[in-house]
Amino acid sequence: MLYELRRRFARWLAYRQTLASLRRVPDSTLADAGISREEIRKCARYASLRR
């Protein structure tokens, strides 16, 4: 149970950090990467699940 709690917290933390990082990126750089502002949350979620 403790392991699962730690794993979920780590995923949540990774999501929040990725989300914050992507929100700081200029629109032109996001466009170069093929990401729109509307897709930032989806990308952050995907990145957190891969850890």
Number of C-alpha atoms within 10 A of each C-alpha: 6 7 8 9 10 11 13 14 12 15 18 16 13 19 22 16 14 19 19 14 12 19 14 8 11 10 14 11 12 16 11 9 9 9 16 14 13 8 12 18 17 13 16 20 18 13 15 20 13 8 10
